[in-house]
Amino acid sequence: MMKGEISMKLTQEEKAVRLQHAVINCSIQEFSAIYDELGSVEITAPALGLACRFRGLQMVKALVEKGATFDFLLTEEIAIKYNCYVSQGDSHINYSRYLLKIPKEGIMEAFGFRGMTLEQSIEQDSGEVLSVLSDTERVAVLQFLLEQREKIAFQPEDILYYAIFFKDTTIYKALKESGVKLTEVRAGTIADSVNMDIGCWYEYNLMMKHVSAEDCLEVFQRFALEIEGKKFRCTDWTYGIIRKHFHNKEIALFFISNFQSDKMNKTEIMRGFIDANAVEALAVIAGKGWLSMPSKRDKMIDYASQNGRTEALAWLLDFKNRTADFALEQKRADQKLMRALNAAPDSVTTLKTLWNYKKNEKDTLTITNYKGQSAEVIVPEKIGKRIVTEIGQGAFPGNVLRSGVANEQLAERKEITKIVLPETIEFIGASAFSYMNHLREINIPDGVKQIENAAFYKCSALRKLSIPEQVTIIPFKGFGNMTALEELYISGPIQEIGQWAFDGCMSLKRLVFQGNVEKIGAYAFMDCKKLEEICIGERAIEIGEYAFCRCTSLKSFIIHGTLKEVKRGTFSDCQMLESVQISEGVEVIAETAFCGCSSLKTIEIPSSVKVIKKDAFLGCERLEKVYLNEGVEDIRAGAFAKCTNLKEVILPKSVQRIKTKRRGFEFDTFEECPKLTVICIAGSRAEAYCKRKGLRFLYS
């Protein structure tokens, strides 16, 4: 078989497999020859990862010299084709993790490792067994990857994260010596910060489940360094994982000192210490005032007695004898009994049994927690003389983000079907109603001015909702993954739509925003698979990455000239998108902006556009004609590759650069466009490119 014929006969999946086989079995010289024969390889990351794990620095260098990289397109098609996990956040698969000494049994629920071969050894065709590289060899590879990080899309912050989890001390120390820190998103997710990502939080807790009691303290100590003095985020999920280690005194004391105490479910935590007979921890929390209320103290004594925790019981009884004022406690108990006997249904005494709340600066109230059991809930307008104006963070959670709530309460919250909010409400806090997957009806009062992050996230049974006139910002994940949402009524002018605001609203068909939306965040409408029409006005100055990715029913869109850049993946995999109007004023069409828009037939690029970046229109299978007006200067690799029906492209004289692929997984600008004829000017750069690449061309 002649050189080059292998490349033509093999599929991309077969090429990737052959490349990995060569990495494991071949010498450097043999490998180089095979790589050259394969030609363009769509995904080289697995092969590069295996070299990092089993072959060492010289093979890694050989791969990088040939153009191998850890980068690849983040699409559903890739995930299915190569049996790996792909998302747009921090948790997608990263084959550089092969560098770590990860026990295969330690990643059962870590979805970012799907498709990876994490054996501690691998057998070559010759029968020789390759083991994971020595620590010295792995550090040498790491230093090279750090030097090449931009070129090969190496993410050392990701490696640091997993090195901590799996106690790969060698790699951890080498990364810290190089000044590597966790990403802000991961550090903010672990710490009690507003800068969190739900996907990262989910994986973090899944990973923590598999950390042993022996390793738990060291893992937490290393993460403590990464969050730089901030407190760890504490939810019931987190607590449930750590609680099993409370028999270790140091872990119990670390937990008390380093986790955010004002958001802890203190009753559950004290029970955990009692179950572990952790009397040192009980002494610490007593010093913090957790046992200052006689009723709470006596409940803990009863719990210790009923569960046979003799050491904890002895300590609690001794604490009571040393600190209690028995006469005063009896007097207060009698007074409380009389108030309960005389209470009216709408009295403060009665409402306190249903609600936790706090006073605000304006002498109004914020609801912080619902304690009742009803499936239909009416939030009070007043409690006592004070008006209720806010629904606080996580007040109706039913989710892993809320702390201070017992598991039985969480189960009850998930059964709530209807919530009536009073007209006095002005503010709805972060995650206020998130994960309430049986909630079918709720009103947002006209007086609401602000809705915070993830307020209605994953309310998967809500079919319709109205956003009042005074709300001008749709927050981060505010209405994300509301899979049943069909109707959204928006009364007032929305100025900004946050990241992931409507991500995964798979039943939403039409959205009309009043006035002009100025900013749309990344992933804002991703996976709105039934969205056919959206009206955002004419003044958008920013539309974030992947904002309309996989909106597979969207048929047309007008990009107005106020937008300077069509960002990466903005309309990728919009398979029904037939018409796109790009107005004068747009200057950049970024990577994969229209990748996979398989119904797009024609596109006109205005003169204001200077750059069309890599893979911008990759895989637009029905695209037939492309008109580039005078002004376009730079067309990057793969911009129109795999447009298999592309017949005509008009390239103006202004085009100064048509980039040729540099790396194995890249495509030439017009690669796999068998029907293409380029219309260009005699003597132009476009003509020279066509001649060099053997493309048909005609003079304009």
Protein Blocks (a to p, Z undefined) as FASTA:
>chain_A
ZZhjlmmmpcfklmmmmmmmmmmmmcfklmmmmmmmnmpafblmlmmmmmmmmnommlmm
mmmmnopafbdcddfklmmmnopaddfblmbccfklmmpccdfklmmmmmklgoiacbfb
dcdfkopacddddfklmmmmmmmmmmmmmmnopafklmmmmmmmnopaklmmmmmmnopa
cdfklmmmmpccfbdcfklmmmmmmmmmmpcfklmmmmmmmmmmmnnopacdddfklmmm
mmmmmmpmklmmmmmmmpcfklccfklmmmmmmmnopaklmmmmmmnopmmpmklmmmmm
mmmmmnopaklmmmmmmmmmmmpcfklmmmmmmmmmmmmmmpcfkbmklmmmmpccdddf
kopacdfbdfbfbfbdcddfbghjbccfbdcehklnopakbghiafklmmmmmmpcbdcd
dfkbcbdcehklgoiakbfbdcddfklmbdcehklgoiakbfbdcddfklmbdcehklgo
ilkbmbdcdfbdcfbdcehklgoiakbmbdcdehjafbdcehklgoilklmbdcebjmbf
bdcehklgoiakbfbdcddfklmbdcehklgoilklmbdcddehiabdcehklgoiakbf
bdcddfklmbdcehklgoilkbmbdcddehiabdcehklgoilkbfbdcddfklmbdcdd
fbfkbccfkgoilkbccdddehiaklmmmmmnopacddZZ
